[in-house]
Amino acid sequence: MRFQVPQFIEVEDKIFGPLTLKQFIFIAGGGGLSFVVYIFVNNLFISLVPIIIIMTVSAALAFYKVNNRPLINVFESAFKYFFGNKLYVWKKENKPQPIDTATAVRDAKNYASITVPKIADSRLKDLAWSLDIKESIYSNKRQK
């Protein structure tokens, strides 16, 4: 038995002509709020500025997308960010501590006793390799 799998599930259905349900609610809500402002002010010229602002915001909520996301989702994310709990992570950086001369002399003696195996014929490669080894040992001891 074969089942038909729904496709295009990311696309909302157009219910009210070319508008989806959410778009229709935003536009109808903006129109209703504009009508309420007009009734309370009772003057078309004075209420025209708030009506234009309300209808612009409702049209932006219905149609405008930021990075392919609806504007209402952007407002929701901003609201959660501003009023939600925030976790601040502080990463401590290790600062080099000053080394006294006695410790430096003792470390130099310890480094002199380290034997480095030969891995190449070239003396320059041997020197670079031994410097890398001594540097990693020195940095490991300083971190402790």
N, C-alpha and C positions, 0 to 999 in steps of 0.2 A: 504494500500500500504506500503510495507516494503522498507526501504532504507538501502543500504549497508554503514556501518560506516568504514572509513579508520582506519587501525590499524598500529602499529609500525611507528608512525609519527616522533618519535625521531631519527630514523635511516635514514641517507641520502641515496639516490639512487646511485648505482654504475653505472656510465655512461661510463667511459673509462676503460673497463676491470675491474680490482679489485679496481680502484680508483674512488673516488667521484669527483664532479666537482671542489670543493675547492682544494682537494689534487692535482688534475691534474694541476690546475692553479699555485699552489706553485711550483711544480716540473718543469713545463714548463717555468715559470718565472725565476727560478734558473738556468735552462739550458740555457735560452736565455741570461741572464746576464753573465753567465760564457763564453758563446761564444763571447759576446761583449768585455769582458776583454781579451780573447785570441786574438781577432782581433786587439785591440789597442796595446797590449804589443808585439805581433808578435813573441813571443818566448815561447815555451811550458814549458820549465823548470822554467822560471821566473814567468809565469802566473799560474803555478800549485798551489802555496800556496793560492792566492786569490780565485781560482776556488774551491779548497777543502773547504775553509771557506764558500763560497757562497752556495755550494751544501749541506753542513752540516746544515746550517741555514734553507735552503728551505726544506730539508727533515724533520728537527725538526718541522717546521711550519706545514708541511703536516701530520706527523704521531705522534709526541710526545704529550702526554696529561699530565697535571698537575692536580691532584685531579679530574680526569675524565672530565676535561675541556680542550679544544684545546689550544695550546700554544699561538695562536693569540689572544684569549680572555684574557689570562694572560697579554700579552704585552699591550693590549688595557686598561685593568684595571690599570696597572702600569703607563701608560702614563696619564690617567685621574687623578690618585692620585698625581703624581709629578707636573703636570701643571695646575690642577684644583684648585678652591677655597677650602680653608679648614676652618672649623668651630672649633674653640677652645673653649671648655666649661670649665669654672673655677668654682669650687664649693668651696665657702668660708666655712672654718671650724671655728666653734665658739670656741675661746680659753677662758678658765676660767679666769675671772677677779679677781684680788685680792680684798678680802673683808676686810673693815676696822672693827675694834672691835665694834663700835657703831651699825653698820648694823648687825653684827653677834649676838649681844645681843638682838636687836629688833626682828630678825628672830627667835631666840630661844624662846622668849616670845610668838610669834605668833604660833609656833609649839606646845608649851605647851598647848595652848587653844583649839587645835583640839581634838575633841572627836572621839575615834575609837570604832565602835560597836564590840561587841563580836561575833565571828563567829565560834569559836571552843572551846572545853573543855580544850585543852592543852595550858598551858601558853607559851610554846615555840612556838607553831604555832601562837598564838596571838601576841607575840613579833615580830616574823618574818613578819607577815602581816602588823603590824603597822609601822615597819621600812620601808617596801616597799612603803606604802602610803606616809609617810613623805618624803622619798627620791624622789618620783615622784612629790610631791608638791614643794619641794625645787628646783628640776631641772626645773620645769615649771616657777617658779618665776625668776630664774636666766636667762632663755632664753628671758624673756621680757625685 
